Amino acid sequence: MFQEIPGLMWYIFFIIISGGFFLLFLRFLRGPTTSDKVVAVDGLTTVTTPTLVLLSLFFKRGMYLDVALVYAILAYITVLAIARYLEGGL
């Protein structure tokens, strides 16, 4: 199930993910409107999901894949609820 990934690739993966996480967090802090902040939070949850998948590969634990799947579904539902609330639909 798990394939061996060379050590240098782990550093590249986590540098790219950390860069994306940093930029999205910066967008969250500096977002002028609430909609910008919601989009930034959605992006943060989107970046966190592959991070969990990479951690499952790194630690060779299949359980983290299940956690990533549940996290992605809950994040999607949460962002939909927040967007609906901002529209005035709730």
N, C-alpha and C positions, 0 to 999 in steps of 0.2 A: 504494500500500500504506500509506503513512504520511500521516496528516492533520496539518494545521497546528494546533497547540494554542496558545492565547494565553499570553503570558508570565506573567500573574498566576496562571493555573491551575497552572503548574509549582510555584510557591511553595506554593500550597494543597495540592497533592498531597504534596510533600515534607514539609510541616509535619505533615500528618496521619500519614504513614508514620513520621516521626521520633518523633511522640508515641506511637504504638503500639509502636514498637521500644523506646523508653525504658521504657514501662510493663511490657512483657514482660521486659526485662532486669532491672528492679527486682523483678519476681516471681521471676525466676531467682535473684537474690541473696538474697532474703528468704524464699524458699520453705521452710517448715519440714520438709517431707518430700521424699524423692527423687522421688516421683510428681509433686509440684508443679513440681519443677525440670524434669522430662522434658516436662511439658505446656508449660512456658514455652519450652523449646528448640524444641518443635514449633511453637509460635506464632511464634517468631523466624524459623524457616525459612519459615513461611507468609507472614510480612511481607516477607521478603527476596525471594521470588519475584516479587510485583508490583513491587518496587523494580527488579529487573532488567528487567522488561517496560517500565517507565517510562523507564529508562535507554536501552533500545533505541529507544523513540520519540523521546527527547530527542536522541540522537546519530544517529538515522536509520540504525541498523545492525540488519539482520535477524538477524545472528549471535547477538545477545544473547537473542533469543527462544528459540533452540535451547539456549543455556546455561541459561536460566530453566527450560525444560522438563526438561532432564537434572537440574538441581539439585533441582527439586520431586520427581522420581521417587526420586533418591538419598536425599533427606531423609525421604521417606515410608518407604522401606525401613529406613533407620537407626532411625527412631523405633519401628518395629515390632520390630526386633531388640532395642532397649533395653528396651522394654516386656516382651518375652518373657523377656529375661534377668532382669528384676526379679521376674517371676513364678516364676522358677526353672525355666523350660522349656528353657534352653539347656544 
